């Protein structure tokens, strides 16, 4: 009889010890047991799924909420309280360091389908917040719900601006190609004192975007809007027939110019009334007249206004300059030949 009693007592002691170990230490005064745990952040992605993160950077609201990383919250847990084993309970009061933050349903803001009509307006990231429900220990019982918090879009846990470099690295703009004046095909190069029209392929003068990138619930793009076009012209005269060299930038188009564009033609269009001959240099935008025989290298340079787009929030970025490959043309003189007998 003594052996049987000792076995029963031993089993009860083991059960009690196991329950206490699961519950964690109490506060020494018979209060709710402490259930340790790490903070969790549940972030909704663009397809509606949830990603769970336990590594929370310093300075984040998710780390400081409630009093700091080691702060406790109060809730309930499943099972009987070891302090009240004579009472059958569905749930019992507990304390915990396991804070749970769960993002609600995200509002989807799509990028405009017609990029040409893109207007870079909207809230800045500094004005945007995201809503999270807060729980203690778990999310099963209503007693574990601790309310809602609004978390800034620039919170270290959510801030998407660290992805801008990757967006730039993946930005593939249409290549710029310097327009070849008709005389190049006819005479083998540009002609002295005959104005050359400076233009590029029409497909390049348009609003363009980077590939999309997804990051912690954000849909991210760089959107580039062309604002100006100019040409760097470097003329080296023929040393055997020397004239003045030329080195300079010829302005062509700026953001206030509303010019038609055709992806299959040059931009801007060569005007029908362009003079046959003119004084050397540049007399008007998009035009340059060679002063003499030699060689000229032309580089097109297009400036874009860049907007960082994060699920409808916008932030302007520094202008981006996109250049063509330098294109070199020979410059020669047309010689009148008398073909009469």
C-alpha positions as CSV (number, residue, x, y, z in Angstrom):
1,X,0.0,0.0,0.0
2,X,2.8,2.4,0.7
3,X,4.4,1.7,-2.7
4,X,1.2,2.5,-4.5
5,X,0.7,5.7,-2.6
6,X,4.2,6.9,-3.3
7,X,3.7,6.3,-7.1
8,X,0.5,8.3,-7.1
9,X,2.1,11.2,-5.2
10,X,5.1,11.1,-7.6
11,X,2.9,11.3,-10.6
12,X,1.0,14.3,-9.2
13,X,4.3,16.0,-8.4
14,X,5.5,15.4,-11.9
15,X,2.3,16.8,-13.5
16,X,2.5,19.9,-11.3
17,X,6.1,20.5,-12.1
18,X,5.4,20.1,-15.8
19,X,2.5,22.6,-15.7
20,X,4.6,25.2,-13.9
21,X,7.4,24.8,-16.3
22,X,5.1,25.5,-19.2
23,X,3.5,28.4,-17.5
24,X,6.8,30.0,-16.6
25,X,7.5,31.8,-13.3
26,X,4.8,33.8,-11.5
27,X,5.3,37.2,-9.9
28,X,6.0,35.7,-6.5
29,X,2.7,36.9,-5.2
30,X,0.2,34.4,-6.6
31,X,-0.5,36.6,-9.7
32,X,-0.9,35.4,-13.3
33,X,1.9,33.3,-14.6
34,X,4.4,34.7,-17.1
35,X,4.5,33.1,-20.6
36,X,7.6,34.3,-22.3
37,X,7.7,34.9,-26.0
38,X,9.1,37.1,-28.8
39,X,7.2,39.9,-30.4
40,X,5.7,39.1,-33.8
41,X,4.8,41.4,-36.7
42,X,2.4,40.0,-39.3
43,X,2.6,42.1,-42.5
44,X,0.1,41.7,-45.3
45,X,1.6,41.4,-48.8
46,X,0.2,42.6,-52.1
47,X,-1.7,39.3,-52.7
48,X,-3.4,39.4,-49.3
49,X,-1.1,36.8,-47.6
50,X,0.7,37.4,-44.4
51,X,4.5,37.4,-43.7
52,X,5.6,36.9,-40.1
53,X,8.7,38.8,-38.8
54,X,10.3,38.4,-35.4
55,X,13.4,40.4,-36.0
56,X,12.4,44.0,-35.2
57,X,14.8,46.9,-35.7
58,X,15.5,49.4,-33.0
59,X,13.5,52.6,-33.3
60,X,10.4,50.7,-34.5
61,X,7.0,51.2,-33.0
62,X,6.6,47.5,-32.9
63,X,9.6,47.2,-30.6
64,X,8.7,50.1,-28.2
65,X,4.9,49.7,-28.0
66,X,3.7,48.9,-24.5
67,X,6.8,50.1,-22.8
68,X,9.7,48.5,-24.6
69,X,11.0,45.2,-25.9
70,X,10.8,43.5,-22.5
71,X,7.4,45.0,-21.5
72,X,4.7,42.6,-20.5
73,X,1.1,42.4,-21.6
74,X,-1.9,40.7,-19.9
75,X,-4.2,38.2,-21.5
76,X,-5.5,34.7,-21.1
77,X,-4.2,31.3,-22.1
78,X,-5.8,27.9,-22.6
79,X,-5.9,25.4,-19.8
80,X,-6.1,25.3,-16.0
81,X,-4.2,27.7,-13.8
82,X,-1.7,25.7,-11.7
83,X,-2.7,27.9,-8.7
84,X,-6.4,26.8,-8.9
85,X,-6.2,23.1,-9.8
86,X,-9.5,22.4,-8.1
87,X,-11.3,24.6,-10.6
88,X,-11.8,23.5,-14.2
89,X,-11.2,26.5,-16.5
90,X,-11.4,27.1,-20.2
91,X,-8.9,29.9,-19.9
92,X,-6.8,31.5,-17.3
93,X,-5.1,34.9,-16.8
94,X,-1.5,35.2,-17.9
95,X,1.2,37.7,-18.4
96,X,3.5,37.5,-21.4
97,X,6.2,39.3,-23.4
98,X,4.7,37.9,-26.6
99,X,3.1,40.9,-28.3
100,X,1.5,40.1,-31.7
101,X,0.9,42.8,-34.3
102,X,-1.3,41.9,-37.3
103,X,-2.0,44.1,-40.3
104,X,-5.5,44.6,-41.4
105,X,-6.8,44.4,-44.9
106,X,-4.6,46.5,-47.1
107,X,-6.1,49.0,-49.5
108,X,-4.8,48.2,-53.0
109,X,-3.9,51.3,-55.0
110,X,-2.9,50.3,-58.6
111,X,-0.4,52.2,-60.7
112,X,-2.2,54.1,-63.5
113,X,-2.6,52.0,-66.7
114,X,-2.0,55.0,-68.9
115,X,1.5,56.2,-67.7
116,X,1.4,59.1,-70.2
117,X,-1.4,60.6,-68.0
118,X,0.6,59.9,-64.8
119,X,0.4,62.9,-62.4
120,X,2.9,62.6,-59.6
121,X,0.6,63.7,-56.9
122,X,-0.5,62.0,-53.7
123,X,0.4,61.7,-50.1
124,X,4.0,61.5,-49.2
125,X,5.3,58.5,-47.1
126,X,5.6,60.9,-44.1
127,X,1.8,61.3,-44.3
128,X,0.9,57.6,-44.6
129,X,0.2,55.1,-41.8
130,X,-0.7,51.4,-41.7
131,X,-3.1,49.8,-39.3
132,X,-2.3,46.9,-37.0
133,X,-4.3,45.0,-34.4
134,X,-2.4,44.3,-31.2
135,X,-2.7,41.0,-29.3
136,X,-1.1,39.4,-26.2
137,X,0.0,35.8,-26.2
138,X,-2.3,34.6,-29.0
139,X,-5.2,35.7,-31.1
140,X,-7.8,33.2,-30.1
141,X,-9.6,34.9,-27.2
142,X,-11.1,38.3,-27.3
143,X,-9.4,39.1,-24.0
144,X,-6.1,39.0,-25.8
145,X,-7.0,41.8,-28.1
146,X,-5.4,45.1,-27.0
147,X,-6.7,47.5,-29.7
148,X,-5.3,49.1,-32.8
149,X,-2.2,51.1,-33.6
150,X,-1.3,53.3,-36.6
151,X,2.2,52.7,-37.7
152,X,4.1,55.3,-39.8
153,X,5.0,54.2,-43.3
154,X,8.6,55.3,-42.5
155,X,8.8,53.1,-39.4
156,X,12.1,51.1,-39.7
157,X,10.1,47.9,-40.0
158,X,8.1,49.1,-43.0
159,X,10.1,51.9,-44.6
160,X,10.4,51.1,-48.4
161,X,12.9,53.7,-49.3
162,X,15.8,51.3,-48.8
163,X,14.7,49.6,-52.0
164,X,15.2,52.7,-54.2
165,X,18.8,51.7,-55.2
166,X,17.6,48.3,-56.4
167,X,14.8,50.0,-58.4
168,X,17.4,52.2,-60.1
169,X,19.6,49.2,-60.8
170,X,16.7,47.5,-62.5
171,X,15.6,50.6,-64.5
172,X,15.7,49.9,-68.2
173,X,15.0,53.1,-70.2
174,X,14.5,53.1,-73.9
175,X,17.8,53.8,-75.6
176,X,18.4,57.3,-77.1
177,X,19.5,57.4,-80.7
178,X,20.6,60.5,-82.4
179,X,18.5,61.4,-85.5
180,X,20.4,61.0,-88.8
181,X,19.7,64.0,-91.1
182,X,18.6,63.1,-94.6
183,X,21.8,64.7,-96.1
184,X,23.9,62.1,-94.3
185,X,22.4,59.4,-96.5
186,X,22.6,61.6,-99.6
187,X,26.1,63.1,-99.3
188,X,27.8,60.9,-96.7
189,X,27.8,63.4,-93.9
190,X,26.6,66.8,-92.8
191,X,27.1,69.8,-95.0
192,X,29.0,73.0,-94.2
193,X,26.6,75.9,-93.4
194,X,23.6,73.8,-93.8
195,X,21.6,73.5,-90.6
196,X,21.5,70.1,-89.0
197,X,18.3,69.1,-87.2
198,X,19.0,67.6,-83.7
199,X,16.5,65.0,-82.6
200,X,16.1,61.5,-81.2
201,X,14.0,58.4,-81.8
202,X,10.4,59.2,-80.8
203,X,10.0,56.1,-78.7
204,X,12.4,57.5,-76.1
205,X,10.4,60.7,-75.3
206,X,7.7,59.1,-73.0
207,X,6.9,58.4,-69.4
208,X,8.6,55.1,-68.4
209,X,8.7,53.0,-65.2
210,X,11.0,50.5,-63.5
211,X,10.1,46.9,-63.0
212,X,7.8,46.4,-60.0
213,X,9.3,45.5,-56.6
214,X,7.4,44.1,-53.7
215,X,8.5,44.8,-50.1
216,X,6.7,44.3,-46.8
217,X,3.3,45.0,-48.2
218,X,4.4,47.7,-50.6
219,X,4.2,47.8,-54.4
220,X,7.1,49.9,-55.6
221,X,8.1,51.6,-58.8
222,X,10.3,54.4,-60.1
223,X,8.3,56.5,-62.6
224,X,10.3,58.7,-65.0
225,X,8.8,61.6,-66.9
226,X,10.9,63.3,-69.6
227,X,11.3,67.0,-68.9
228,X,14.1,68.3,-71.2
229,X,16.3,67.3,-74.2
230,X,19.5,68.8,-75.3
231,X,22.6,67.9,-77.3
232,X,26.3,68.0,-76.6
233,X,28.1,69.0,-79.8
234,X,31.8,68.6,-80.3
235,X,33.1,69.8,-83.7
236,X,36.7,69.3,-84.7
237,X,37.7,71.1,-87.9
238,X,39.7,69.6,-90.7
239,X,43.3,70.7,-90.0
240,X,43.9,71.1,-93.8
241,X,41.0,73.5,-94.1
242,X,40.8,75.0,-90.6
243,X,37.8,76.8,-89.2
244,X,36.7,77.6,-85.7
245,X,36.1,74.5,-83.5
246,X,32.8,74.2,-81.6
247,X,32.1,72.7,-78.2
248,X,28.8,73.3,-76.5
249,X,25.3,72.2,-75.5
250,X,22.4,73.0,-77.8
251,X,19.0,73.2,-76.0
252,X,16.1,71.5,-77.7
253,X,13.0,70.7,-75.6
254,X,12.0,71.7,-72.1
255,X,9.1,70.7,-69.8
256,X,6.9,73.6,-71.0
257,X,7.1,72.5,-74.7
258,X,4.0,70.5,-75.7
259,X,5.2,68.8,-78.9
260,X,3.6,65.9,-80.8
261,X,5.4,62.6,-80.7
262,X,5.4,59.5,-82.9
263,X,7.2,56.4,-81.7
264,X,8.2,55.6,-85.3
265,X,9.6,59.0,-86.1
266,X,12.1,61.5,-84.8
267,X,11.4,63.7,-81.8
268,X,11.0,66.6,-82.2
269,X,9.9,66.5,-85.8
270,X,12.1,68.2,-88.3
271,X,10.3,71.4,-89.4
272,X,9.4,71.8,-93.0
273,X,10.6,75.3,-93.1
274,X,14.2,74.6,-91.9
275,X,16.5,76.9,-93.9
276,X,18.9,75.4,-96.5
277,X,21.8,77.6,-95.3
278,X,22.6,79.6,-92.2
279,X,25.4,81.2,-90.3
280,X,27.5,78.7,-88.3
281,X,26.5,77.8,-84.8
282,X,23.1,77.5,-83.3
283,X,20.4,80.1,-84.2
284,X,17.4,78.3,-82.6
285,X,16.6,75.3,-80.4
286,X,17.4,71.8,-81.9
287,X,19.5,73.2,-84.6
288,X,23.3,73.4,-85.3
289,X,25.1,74.6,-88.4
290,X,28.6,73.3,-89.1
291,X,31.1,76.1,-89.7
292,X,33.4,74.1,-92.0
293,X,34.8,70.7,-93.0
294,X,35.7,68.3,-90.2
295,X,34.1,65.9,-87.9
296,X,31.3,66.4,-85.3
297,X,30.3,64.1,-82.4
298,X,26.7,64.6,-81.1
299,X,25.4,63.1,-77.9
300,X,21.7,63.4,-77.0
301,X,21.0,64.1,-73.3
302,X,17.5,63.6,-71.9
303,X,16.5,64.6,-68.4
304,X,13.8,62.8,-66.4
305,X,11.8,63.9,-63.4
306,X,11.8,60.8,-61.1
307,X,9.0,59.8,-58.7
308,X,9.3,57.0,-56.2
309,X,5.8,55.4,-56.1
310,X,4.9,53.2,-53.1
311,X,1.3,51.9,-53.2
312,X,0.0,55.3,-54.0
313,X,2.4,57.4,-51.9
314,X,4.8,59.4,-53.9
315,X,8.2,61.0,-53.2
316,X,10.2,63.0,-55.7
317,X,13.7,61.9,-56.4
318,X,16.7,63.8,-58.0
319,X,16.4,64.3,-61.7
320,X,17.9,61.5,-63.8
321,X,20.0,62.2,-66.9
322,X,20.0,59.6,-69.7
323,X,22.5,59.9,-72.6
324,X,22.8,58.4,-76.0
325,X,25.9,56.8,-77.4
326,X,28.0,59.5,-79.0
327,X,27.4,59.6,-82.8
328,X,30.0,61.0,-85.1
329,X,29.3,62.5,-88.6
330,X,31.8,63.7,-91.2
331,X,31.2,67.3,-92.3
332,X,32.0,68.2,-95.9
333,X,31.4,70.9,-98.5
334,X,29.1,70.6,-101.5
335,X,31.0,71.6,-104.6
336,X,29.1,73.1,-107.6
337,X,30.1,71.3,-110.8
338,X,29.4,72.8,-114.3
339,X,28.1,69.9,-116.4
340,X,27.3,72.0,-119.4
341,X,29.2,71.2,-122.6
